[in-house]
Amino acid sequence: MVLNPLFDIKDLEKQKFVDDGSGNVAVRTSVVLDVEYSTTTSSINVVLTNANTEYSHTLPDNTKQFRFRARTAFDIRFAWDAGKVATPIAPYSTLFAGLEMAGDAVNFTSKTLYFATTVSGTVVELGMFT
């Protein structure tokens, strides 16, 4: 089983109880998840040269984790769909200054992140793990 970031904790709890084959229910003391770990890292700086302009970066195929943040103390807008962040149109999200966005236990292929900010020259530090 590949770990799903939206995995419901109740499902994890259900895995503790298993039929031991003789009609009895056994209780596991730990649940082992088959998590695919990343083996390669890459980093890029996405420079948001102009304010309120959309910039993008496509994540490498088989991305298992990613992280991004603004290098400076400015908010950034981001979305998974083009045309949402330059002039903010839902759905988009705001990453507030000083915070980091992380995606763990994903398995992305052909996913693009779109960024914008109100401050020209903002740098988004993006780390990717495949």
DSSP file (Angstrom, degrees, kcal/mol; ACC not computed):
  #  RESIDUE AA STRUCTURE BP1 BP2  ACC     N-H-->O    O-->H-N    N-H-->O    O-->H-N    TCO  KAPPA ALPHA  PHI   PSI    X-CA   Y-CA   Z-CA
    1    1 A M              0   0    0      0, 0.0    33,-0.8     0, 0.0     2,-0.4   0.000 360.0 360.0 360.0 130.0    0.0    0.0    0.0
    2    2 A V        -     0   0    0     31,-0.1     2,-0.2    33,-0.1    33,-0.2  -0.762 360.0-107.7 -89.1 134.3    1.3    3.4   -1.0
    3    3 A L        -     0   0    0     -2,-0.4    33,-0.1    31,-0.4    -1,-0.1  -0.434  30.5-152.4 -65.6 127.4    0.8    6.1    1.7
    4    4 A N    >   -     0   0    0     -2,-0.2     3,-2.3     1,-0.1   102,-0.1  -0.891  11.9-142.2-101.9 126.8   -1.9    8.5    0.6
    5    5 A P  T 3  S+     0   0    0      0, 0.0    -1,-0.1     0, 0.0   101,-0.1   0.723 105.9  50.2 -63.2 -17.5   -1.6   12.1    2.1
    6    6 A L  T 3  S+     0   0    0      2,-0.1     2,-0.1    -3,-0.0    -3,-0.0   0.205  81.7 141.0-101.0  15.1   -5.4   12.2    2.3
    7    7 A F    <   -     0   0    0     -3,-2.3     2,-0.4     1,-0.1    -4,-0.0  -0.341  54.9-122.4 -60.7 130.6   -5.5    8.8    4.1
    8    8 A D    >>  -     0   0    0      1,-0.1     4,-1.2    -2,-0.1     3,-1.0  -0.617   7.5-138.9 -79.6 131.3   -8.1    8.8    6.8
    9    9 A I  H 3> S+     0   0    0     -2,-0.4     4,-2.1     1,-0.3     5,-0.1   0.788 102.5  64.4 -60.8 -28.3   -6.7    7.9   10.3
   10   10 A K  H 3> S+     0   0    0      1,-0.2     4,-2.0     2,-0.2    -1,-0.3   0.880  99.3  52.7 -63.2 -36.5   -9.7    5.8   10.9
   11   11 A D  H <> S+     0   0    0     -3,-1.0     4,-1.2     1,-0.2    -1,-0.2   0.885 107.6  51.7 -64.2 -37.9   -8.6    3.5    8.1
   12   12 A L  H  < S+     0   0    0     -4,-1.2     4,-0.4     1,-0.2     3,-0.3   0.900 108.5  51.0 -64.3 -40.8   -5.2    3.2    9.7
   13   13 A E  H >< S+     0   0    0     -4,-2.1     3,-1.5     1,-0.2     4,-0.3   0.879 104.6  57.3 -63.7 -38.6   -6.9    2.2   13.0
   14   14 A K  H >< S+     0   0    0     -4,-2.0     3,-1.4     1,-0.3    -1,-0.2   0.819  96.2  64.9 -62.3 -30.6   -9.0   -0.5   11.3
   15   15 A Q  T 3< S+     0   0    0     -4,-1.2    -1,-0.3    -3,-0.3    -2,-0.2   0.648  86.2  72.6 -69.3 -13.7   -5.7   -2.1   10.1
   16   16 A K  T <  S+     0   0    0     -3,-1.5    12,-3.8    -4,-0.4     2,-0.6   0.775  89.5  67.3 -69.4 -25.3   -4.8   -2.8   13.7
   17   17 A F  E <   +A   27   0A   0     -3,-1.4     2,-0.3    -4,-0.3    10,-0.2  -0.868  65.3 167.3-106.0 120.4   -7.5   -5.6   13.8
   18   18 A V  E     -A   26   0A   0      8,-2.6     8,-3.7    -2,-0.6     2,-0.4  -0.956  40.0-112.5-132.0 149.0   -6.9   -8.7   11.7
   19   19 A D  E     -A   25   0A   0     -2,-0.3     6,-0.2     6,-0.2    -2,-0.0  -0.676  22.1-149.8 -76.5 127.0   -8.5  -12.1   11.5
   20   20 A D        -     0   0    0      4,-2.6    -1,-0.1    -2,-0.4     5,-0.1   0.390  44.4-103.9 -83.5   6.4   -5.9  -14.6   12.6
   21   21 A G  S    S+     0   0    0      3,-0.4    -1,-0.1     1,-0.0     4,-0.1   0.212 110.8  76.9  95.9 -15.7   -7.3  -17.3   10.4
   22   22 A S  S    S-     0   0    0      2,-0.2     3,-0.1     0, 0.0    -3,-0.0   0.157 118.7 -90.9-112.5  17.7   -9.0  -19.3   13.1
   23   23 A G  S    S+     0   0    0      1,-0.4     2,-0.2     0, 0.0    -4,-0.0   0.379  94.2 116.2  90.4  -5.4  -12.0  -17.0   13.6
   24   24 A N        -     0   0    0      1,-0.0    -4,-2.6     0, 0.0     2,-0.6  -0.640  64.6-125.7 -94.2 155.1  -10.3  -14.9   16.3
   25   25 A V  E     -A   19   0A   0     -2,-0.2     2,-0.3    -6,-0.2    -6,-0.2  -0.893  23.2-160.2-102.8 124.7   -9.3  -11.3   15.9
   26   26 A A  E     -A   18   0A   0     -8,-3.7    -8,-2.6    -2,-0.6     2,-0.5  -0.733  10.6-136.5 -99.8 152.1   -5.7  -10.4   16.5
   27   27 A V  E     -A   17   0A   0     -2,-0.3   -10,-0.2   -10,-0.2     2,-0.2  -0.942  13.3-141.6-111.5 122.0   -4.5   -6.9   17.4
   28   28 A R        -     0   0    0    -12,-3.8     3,-0.1    -2,-0.5   -12,-0.0  -0.564   1.3-152.1 -76.8 144.0   -1.4   -5.6   15.7
   29   29 A T  S    S+     0   0    0      1,-0.2     2,-0.3    -2,-0.2    -1,-0.1   0.643  81.4  18.4 -89.9 -15.6    0.9   -3.5   17.8
   30   30 A S        -     0   0    0    -14,-0.1     2,-0.5     2,-0.0    -1,-0.2  -0.992  68.8-137.1-150.5 152.4    2.1   -1.6   14.8
   31   31 A V        -     0   0    0     -2,-0.3     2,-0.6    -3,-0.1   -15,-0.1  -0.949  17.3-149.0-111.3 127.3    1.0   -1.0   11.3
   32   32 A V        -     0   0    0     -2,-0.5     2,-0.4     2,-0.0    -2,-0.0  -0.858  11.6-159.8 -99.1 123.7    3.7   -1.1    8.5
   33   33 A L        -     0   0    0     -2,-0.6     2,-1.4     2,-0.0   -31,-0.1  -0.847  18.7-131.9-103.7 138.3    3.1    1.1    5.6
   34   34 A D        +     0   0    0    -33,-0.8     2,-0.4    -2,-0.4   -31,-0.4  -0.700  37.7 179.1 -87.9  88.2    4.7    0.6    2.2
   35   35 A V        -     0   0    0     -2,-1.4     2,-0.7   -33,-0.2   -33,-0.1  -0.775  27.1-134.2 -96.6 133.0    6.0    4.1    1.6
   36   36 A E        -     0   0    0     -2,-0.4     2,-0.2   -33,-0.1    69,-0.1  -0.776  26.5-152.2 -85.1 118.0    7.9    4.9   -1.5
   37   37 A Y        -     0   0    0     -2,-0.7     2,-0.2     1,-0.1    28,-0.0  -0.608  14.5-113.2 -92.3 150.8   10.9    6.9   -0.5
   38   38 A S        -     0   0    0     -2,-0.2     3,-0.1     1,-0.1    -1,-0.1  -0.502  26.5-178.7 -79.4 150.9   12.6    9.5   -2.6
   39   39 A T        +     0   0    0      1,-0.2     2,-0.4    -2,-0.2    -1,-0.1   0.489  64.4  54.1-124.3 -12.5   16.2    8.8   -3.8
   40   40 A T        -     0   0    0      2,-0.0    90,-2.7     0, 0.0     2,-0.3  -0.978  62.2-162.6-129.8 138.8   17.0   11.9   -5.8
   41   41 A T  E     +B  129   0B   0     -2,-0.4     2,-0.3    88,-0.2    88,-0.2  -0.887   9.5 174.6-118.1 150.9   16.8   15.6   -4.9
   42   42 A S  E     -B  128   0B   0     86,-2.3    86,-3.3    -2,-0.3     2,-0.3  -0.986   9.2-161.6-149.7 153.1   16.7   18.7   -7.0
   43   43 A S  E     +B  127   0B   0     -2,-0.3     2,-0.3    84,-0.2    84,-0.2  -0.964   8.5 176.9-134.9 150.4   16.3   22.4   -6.2
   44   44 A I  E     -B  126   0B   0     82,-2.3    82,-2.8    -2,-0.3     2,-0.6  -0.992  24.6-134.6-149.4 149.8   15.3   25.4   -8.2
   45   45 A N  E     -B  125   0B   0     -2,-0.3     2,-0.8    80,-0.2    80,-0.2  -0.941  15.8-156.9-104.3 122.7   14.7   29.1   -7.6
   46   46 A V  E     -B  124   0B   0     78,-2.9    78,-2.7    -2,-0.6     2,-0.6  -0.888  12.6-151.3 -98.5 111.5   11.6   30.4   -9.3
   47   47 A V  E     -B  123   0B   0     -2,-0.8     2,-1.5    76,-0.2    76,-0.2  -0.747   6.5-154.9 -89.7 119.6   12.1   34.1   -9.7
   48   48 A L  E     +B  122   0B   0     74,-3.3    73,-1.8    -2,-0.6    74,-0.9  -0.656  21.6 176.7 -91.1  78.8    8.9   36.1   -9.7
   49   49 A T        +     0   0    0     -2,-1.5     2,-0.4    71,-0.2    -1,-0.2   0.862  60.1  38.8 -56.8 -46.2   10.4   39.0  -11.7
   50   50 A N  S >  S-     0   0    0     70,-0.2     3,-0.9    -3,-0.2    67,-0.3  -0.864  88.8-110.4-113.0 143.0    7.2   41.0  -12.0
   51   51 A A  T 3  S+     0   0    0     -2,-0.4    67,-0.2     1,-0.2     3,-0.1  -0.355  98.4  11.1 -65.9 146.5    4.4   41.6   -9.5
   52   52 A N  T 3  S+     0   0    0     65,-3.8     2,-0.4     1,-0.2    -1,-0.2   0.823  97.8 125.2  53.8  37.7    1.0   40.0  -10.2
   53   53 A T    <   -     0   0    0     -3,-0.9     2,-0.3    64,-0.3    64,-0.2  -0.980  62.4-117.4-125.0 138.1    2.4   37.9  -13.1
   54   54 A E        +     0   0    0     -2,-0.4     2,-0.3    62,-0.1    62,-0.2  -0.601  32.0 178.3 -81.8 131.9    2.1   34.1  -13.2
   55   55 A Y  E     -E  115   0C   0     60,-2.5    60,-3.6    -2,-0.3     2,-0.3  -0.936   9.0-165.1-125.6 152.0    5.3   32.0  -13.2
   56   56 A S  E     -E  114   0C   0     -2,-0.3     2,-0.3    58,-0.2    58,-0.2  -0.922  17.5-168.3-138.7 161.3    5.3   28.2  -13.3
   57   57 A H  E     -E  113   0C   0     56,-2.1    56,-2.7    -2,-0.3     2,-0.5  -0.944  19.9-138.8-147.9 129.9    7.5   25.2  -12.7
   58   58 A T  E     -E  112   0C   0     -2,-0.3    54,-0.3    54,-0.2     3,-0.1  -0.772  24.0-128.9 -89.2 127.0    6.7   21.6  -13.7
   59   59 A L        -     0   0    0     52,-2.9    52,-0.4    -2,-0.5    51,-0.4  -0.425  33.0 -97.3 -70.9 148.0    7.6   19.0  -11.0
   60   60 A P    >   -     0   0    0      0, 0.0     3,-0.9     0, 0.0    48,-0.1  -0.291  48.7 -90.0 -62.8 150.9    9.7   16.1  -12.2
   61   61 A D  T 3  S+     0   0    0      1,-0.2    48,-0.3    48,-0.1    47,-0.1  -0.308 112.9  24.7 -57.6 146.5    7.9   12.9  -13.0
   62   62 A N  T 3  S+     0   0    0     46,-1.4     2,-0.3     1,-0.2    -1,-0.2   0.787  80.7 177.2  65.0  32.0    7.6   10.5  -10.0
   63   63 A T  B <   -H  108   0D   0     45,-1.7    45,-2.1    -3,-0.9    67,-0.3  -0.527  12.1-179.8 -65.8 125.4    7.9   13.4   -7.5
   64   64 A K        +     0   0    0     65,-3.3    42,-2.5     1,-0.3    41,-0.3   0.716  66.7   6.5 -98.1 -29.0    7.5   11.8   -4.0
   65   65 A Q  E     -C  129   0B   0     64,-1.6    64,-2.5    39,-0.2    -1,-0.3  -0.984  61.0-177.6-149.7 154.7    7.9   15.1   -2.0
   66   66 A F  E     -CD 128 103B   0     37,-1.9    37,-2.8    -2,-0.3     2,-0.3  -0.982   2.0-173.0-150.7 157.3    8.2   18.8   -2.6
   67   67 A R  E     +CD 127 102B   0     60,-2.3    60,-3.0    -2,-0.3     2,-0.3  -0.990   7.2 174.0-147.3 143.3    8.7   21.9   -0.5
   68   68 A F  E     +CD 126 101B   0     33,-2.2    33,-2.8    -2,-0.3     2,-0.3  -0.996   4.9 160.5-150.9 156.6    8.6   25.6   -1.3
   69   69 A R  E     -C  125   0B   0     56,-1.4    56,-2.9    -2,-0.3     2,-0.4  -0.969  44.3 -93.5-161.5 161.2    8.8   28.9    0.4
   70   70 A A  E     -C  124   0B   0     29,-0.5    28,-0.3    -2,-0.3    54,-0.2  -0.693  26.6-142.8 -80.9 135.8    9.5   32.5   -0.4
   71   71 A R  S    S+     0   0    0     52,-3.2     2,-0.2    -2,-0.4    -1,-0.1   0.844  86.1  44.8 -66.7 -32.7   13.2   33.4    0.3
   72   72 A T  S    S-     0   0    0     51,-0.4     2,-2.2     2,-0.1    26,-0.4  -0.546 107.6 -85.6-108.1 174.9   12.2   36.8    1.5
   73   73 A A  S    S+     0   0    0     -2,-0.2     2,-0.3    24,-0.1    24,-0.1  -0.364  85.5 114.3 -83.9  62.0    9.4   37.9    3.9
   74   74 A F        -     0   0    0     -2,-2.2    24,-0.3    22,-0.1    -4,-0.2  -0.966  65.9-115.5-129.9 147.7    6.6   38.2    1.3
   75   75 A D        -     0   0    0     -2,-0.3    43,-0.4    22,-0.1     2,-0.4  -0.481  30.0-159.9 -72.4 149.1    3.4   36.2    0.7
   76   76 A I  E     -F   95   0C   0     19,-2.2    19,-3.3    -2,-0.1     2,-0.4  -0.980   9.6-139.8-129.2 148.4    3.1   34.2   -2.5
   77   77 A R  E     -FG  94 116C   0     39,-3.3    39,-1.8    -2,-0.4     2,-0.3  -0.838  25.5-179.8-100.6 143.2    0.0   32.8   -4.2
   78   78 A F  E     +FG  93 115C   0     15,-2.7    15,-3.0    -2,-0.4     2,-0.3  -0.986   7.9 170.6-143.1 155.7    0.1   29.4   -5.7
   79   79 A A  E     - G   0 114C   0     35,-1.7    35,-2.5    -2,-0.3    13,-0.1  -0.968  37.7-131.8-154.4 164.9   -2.2   27.1   -7.6
   80   80 A W  S    S+     0   0    0     -2,-0.3     2,-0.4    11,-0.2    32,-0.3   0.428  92.3  65.9 -97.8  -4.0   -2.2   23.8   -9.5
   81   81 A D  S >  S-     0   0    0     10,-0.3     3,-0.7    33,-0.1     4,-0.2  -0.946  86.6-114.5-122.4 141.4   -4.1   25.4  -12.4
   82   82 A A  T 3  S+     0   0    0     -2,-0.4    -2,-0.1     1,-0.2    32,-0.0  -0.320  94.3  32.6 -68.0 153.3   -2.9   28.1  -14.8
   83   83 A G  T 3  S+     0   0    0     -4,-0.1    -1,-0.2     1,-0.0     4,-0.1   0.638  92.6  94.8  80.2  15.8   -4.6   31.5  -14.9
   84   84 A K  S < >S+     0   0    0     -3,-0.7     5,-2.7     4,-0.1    -2,-0.1   0.671  78.3  44.4-109.9 -21.8   -5.4   31.6  -11.1
   85   85 A V  T   5S+     0   0    0      3,-0.2   -33,-0.1    -4,-0.2    31,-0.1   0.764  94.7  65.3-105.6 -26.3   -2.6   33.5   -9.4
   86   86 A A  T   5S+     0   0    0      1,-0.4    -1,-0.1    30,-0.1    -2,-0.1   0.984 125.6  15.3 -63.5 -58.0   -1.7   36.6  -11.4
   87   87 A T  T   5S-     0   0    0     -4,-0.1    -1,-0.4     2,-0.0   -33,-0.0  -0.943 113.6-110.3-108.2 102.2   -5.0   38.3  -10.8
   88   88 A P  T   5 +     0   0    0      0, 0.0     2,-0.4     0, 0.0    -3,-0.2  -0.024  49.4 167.0 -50.1 120.9   -6.3   36.0   -8.0
   89   89 A I      < -     0   0    0     -5,-2.7    -3,-0.0     2,-0.1    -2,-0.0  -0.996  41.3 -74.2-133.4 125.8   -9.1   33.8   -9.1
   90   90 A A  S    S+     0   0    0     -2,-0.4     3,-0.1     1,-0.2   -11,-0.0  -0.312 106.6  53.6 -60.3 143.3  -10.3   30.9   -7.0
   91   91 A P  S    S+     0   0    0      0, 0.0     2,-0.3     0, 0.0   -10,-0.3   0.349  82.5 109.1 -94.1 131.4   -9.1   28.3   -6.6
   92   92 A Y        -     0   0    0    -13,-0.1     2,-0.3   -12,-0.1   -13,-0.2  -0.937  50.1-136.9-147.4 167.5   -5.6   29.4   -5.4
   93   93 A S  E     -F   78   0C   0    -15,-3.0   -15,-2.7    -2,-0.3     2,-0.5  -0.907   8.5-134.4-127.7 157.4   -3.9   29.4   -2.1
   94   94 A T  E     -F   77   0C   0     -2,-0.3     2,-0.7   -17,-0.2   -17,-0.2  -0.952   6.6-157.9-112.5 128.1   -1.7   31.9   -0.2
   95   95 A L  E     -F   76   0C   0    -19,-3.3   -19,-2.2    -2,-0.5     3,-0.1  -0.921  25.7-138.3-101.8 110.8    1.5   30.9    1.4
   96   96 A F    >   -     0   0    0     -2,-0.7     3,-1.9   -21,-0.2   -26,-0.2  -0.343  31.8 -80.1 -74.0 150.6    2.1   33.6    4.0
   97   97 A A  T 3  S+     0   0    0      1,-0.3    -1,-0.1   -24,-0.1   -24,-0.1  -0.120 115.7  21.2 -49.6 136.4    5.6   35.0    4.6
   98   98 A G  T 3  S+     0   0    0    -26,-0.4    -1,-0.3     1,-0.3     2,-0.2   0.376 102.2 106.5  86.8  -4.3    7.8   32.9    6.7
   99   99 A L    <   -     0   0    0     -3,-1.9   -29,-0.5    -4,-0.0     2,-0.4  -0.683  56.5-143.3-107.0 162.6    5.9   29.6    6.1
  100  100 A E        -     0   0    0     -2,-0.2     2,-0.5   -31,-0.1   -31,-0.2  -0.968   6.5-142.2-124.6 139.9    6.8   26.6    4.0
  101  101 A M  E     -D   68   0B   0    -33,-2.8   -33,-2.2    -2,-0.4     2,-0.4  -0.867  24.1-174.8 -98.9 132.9    4.4   24.4    1.9
  102  102 A A  E     -D   67   0B   0     -2,-0.5     2,-0.5   -35,-0.2   -35,-0.2  -0.988  18.3-166.4-132.3 139.4    5.2   20.7    1.8
  103  103 A G  E     -D   66   0B   0    -37,-2.8   -37,-1.9    -2,-0.4     2,-0.3  -0.970  19.4-179.1-121.8 113.7    3.8   17.8    0.0
  104  104 A D        +     0   0    0     -2,-0.5   -39,-0.2   -39,-0.2    -2,-0.0  -0.814  58.5  16.7-113.2 152.9    4.8   14.5    1.4
  105  105 A A  S    S+     0   0    0    -41,-0.3     2,-0.2    -2,-0.3    -1,-0.2   0.897  88.0 137.8  56.1  46.3    4.0   10.9    0.2
  106  106 A V        -     0   0    0    -42,-2.5    -1,-0.2    -3,-0.3     2,-0.1  -0.671  46.1-153.9-109.6 170.7    2.8   12.0   -3.2
  107  107 A N        +     0   0    0     -2,-0.2     2,-0.3     2,-0.0   -43,-0.2  -0.599  27.2 178.9-144.5  78.4    3.4   10.4   -6.6
  108  108 A F  B     +H   63   0D   0    -45,-2.1   -45,-1.7    -2,-0.1   -46,-1.4  -0.615  14.1 178.4 -92.0 140.6    3.1   13.2   -9.1
  109  109 A T  S    S-     0   0    0     -2,-0.3   -48,-0.1   -48,-0.3    -2,-0.0  -0.989  75.1  -2.2-135.0 130.3    3.6   13.0  -12.9
  110  110 A S  S    S+     0   0    0     -2,-0.4     2,-0.5   -51,-0.4    -1,-0.1   0.888  87.5 151.2  58.4  44.1    3.1   16.0  -15.1
  111  111 A K        -     0   0    0    -52,-0.4   -52,-2.9   -51,-0.1     2,-0.4  -0.905  26.5-163.1-106.4 134.6    2.1   18.4  -12.3
  112  112 A T  E     -E   58   0C   0     -2,-0.5     2,-0.4   -32,-0.3   -54,-0.2  -0.949   7.4-149.8-119.6 136.1    2.8   22.1  -12.6
  113  113 A L  E     -E   57   0C   0    -56,-2.7   -56,-2.1    -2,-0.4     2,-0.4  -0.855  10.9-154.3-100.9 139.6    2.9   24.7   -9.8
  114  114 A Y  E     -EG  56  79C   0    -35,-2.5   -35,-1.7    -2,-0.4     2,-0.3  -0.950  13.8-171.6-117.4 135.0    1.9   28.3  -10.6
  115  115 A F  E     +EG  55  78C   0    -60,-3.6   -60,-2.5    -2,-0.4     2,-0.3  -0.895  13.0 160.8-127.6 152.6    3.2   31.2   -8.5
  116  116 A A  E     - G   0  77C   0    -39,-1.8   -39,-3.3    -2,-0.3     2,-0.3  -0.962   8.3-176.1-158.8 164.2    2.6   34.9   -8.2
  117  117 A T        -     0   0    0    -67,-0.3   -65,-3.8    -2,-0.3   -64,-0.3  -0.953  35.8-122.0-153.4 168.4    3.2   37.7   -5.7
  118  118 A T  S    S+     0   0    0    -43,-0.4     2,-0.6    -2,-0.3   -67,-0.2   0.474  94.2  75.5 -92.5  -3.0    2.5   41.4   -5.2
  119  119 A V  S >  S-     0   0    0    -44,-0.3     3,-1.3   -69,-0.1   -71,-0.1  -0.937  82.0-129.0-117.8 114.2    6.3   42.1   -4.8
  120  120 A S  T 3  S+     0   0    0     -2,-0.6   -71,-0.2     1,-0.2   -70,-0.2  -0.261  90.2  25.8 -57.8 141.4    8.5   42.1   -7.8
  121  121 A G  T 3  S+     0   0    0    -73,-1.8    -1,-0.2     1,-0.3   -72,-0.2   0.515  78.1 156.2  84.6   5.9   11.7   40.0   -7.5
  122  122 A T  E <   -B   48   0B   0     -3,-1.3   -74,-3.3   -74,-0.9     2,-0.5  -0.439  32.3-145.0 -64.9 136.5   10.4   37.6   -5.0
  123  123 A V  E     -B   47   0B   0    -76,-0.2   -52,-3.2    -2,-0.1     2,-0.6  -0.916   5.4-155.0-108.8 128.0   12.3   34.3   -5.1
  124  124 A V  E     -BC  46  70B   0    -78,-2.7   -78,-2.9    -2,-0.5     2,-0.6  -0.906   9.6-148.9-100.5 121.0   10.5   31.0   -4.5
  125  125 A E  E     -BC  45  69B   0    -56,-2.9   -56,-1.4    -2,-0.6     2,-0.5  -0.824  19.3-171.5 -90.4 118.7   12.8   28.2   -3.3
  126  126 A L  E     -BC  44  68B   0    -82,-2.8   -82,-2.3    -2,-0.6     2,-0.4  -0.957   8.9-170.6-120.7 120.8   11.5   24.9   -4.5
  127  127 A G  E     -BC  43  67B   0    -60,-3.0   -60,-2.3    -2,-0.5     2,-0.4  -0.920   6.9-170.0-109.6 135.5   12.9   21.5   -3.4
  128  128 A M  E     -BC  42  66B   0    -86,-3.3   -86,-2.3    -2,-0.4     2,-0.4  -0.966   7.1-163.2-129.7 142.9   11.8   18.3   -5.2
  129  129 A F  E      BC  41  65B   0    -64,-2.5   -65,-3.3    -2,-0.4   -64,-1.6  -0.984 360.0 360.0-130.7 122.0   12.4   14.7   -4.3
  130  130 A T              0   0    0    -90,-2.7   -89,-0.2    -2,-0.4    -1,-0.1   0.370 360.0 360.0-118.3 360.0   11.9   11.8   -6.7
